[in-house]
């Protein structure tokens, strides 16, 4: 089972770029969505109502966090790849 990971970013966001680099380094496949795009206006309001006000906002099937969080990314990588090993 593939777990969806989405990184919601803003333009020129250093923390967003650092998050994507660390996800890449850990072999995590993810989608990128621009929070400033008109199509994501509703999603931005949803995040704000949940108290998330800092980019990037990273979502999975069960988790969500905002900002550059190396420990969360490492934990996600461990979870994803341990789940992959269990399937084999």
N, C-alpha and C positions, 0 to 999 in steps of 0.2 A: 504494500500500500504506500503510495506516495503522499507525503504530507505537504500541503501547499504552504509556501512561505512567500509573503509579500512585503516589500519595503516601500513605504510611502515616504517620498522625498520632497524637498523643495529645491529650487535652483541655487547653485553656488553654496551648498550646504556641506561644510567640512565634515561634520559628524556623519552625514549621509554617505559621503564618499568613503570614510573610514569603515563604516559598517559594511558597505558593499565589498570592500577589499578583504575584510576579515571573513565574510561569508564565502567569498571566492577561495580564499586561502584554505578554508575548512571544507571545500568541496560541496557546499550547500547550494542547491539550485533554487532560484527565487525569481519572482516577478517584481518589476519596478513600476510604481504608479506615482505620478506627479500630483502632489496635493494642491498645486496652484492651478491645475487644469480645471476648466469649467465642469467637465464630466465628473469630477471628484468633489464638487462643492458640498454635496450632501454627506459624503463620507467624512470630510473635514469637520463639518458640524457635529456629526456623530462622535468623532474622536474628542472634540472639544467638550461635548456634554459628558463624556466619560472621564474628563480631567487630563487628557493627553494634549499638551500644548507645545511640545518640543519635537522637532524632526531629528532623525527619522522616526517613523512609527513602524514597528515590525510586528506582523501578525502571522500566526500559524493557525492550525485547526483548533487549538485550545489555549494558546498563549498570546499575549500582546504586551509590548513595552515600547517606551519612547526613549530617544537619545542613544548615544553610542555606549553599548553595554557589552564589553568583551566577555564577561563571565556568562552572560545569557547566551551569547553566540556559541561559546565553547560548550555549554550545557546542551544547546540545541543540536550541535554537531554530534555530541556523544549519544544523545537520544536517537537521532535519525539513523546513525550508523550501527548502533546496537540493535535497533529494530530490524535493519536490513540483515544483519548476521543471524538473528533469530529465525527469519523466514527461510534461511537456507538449510 
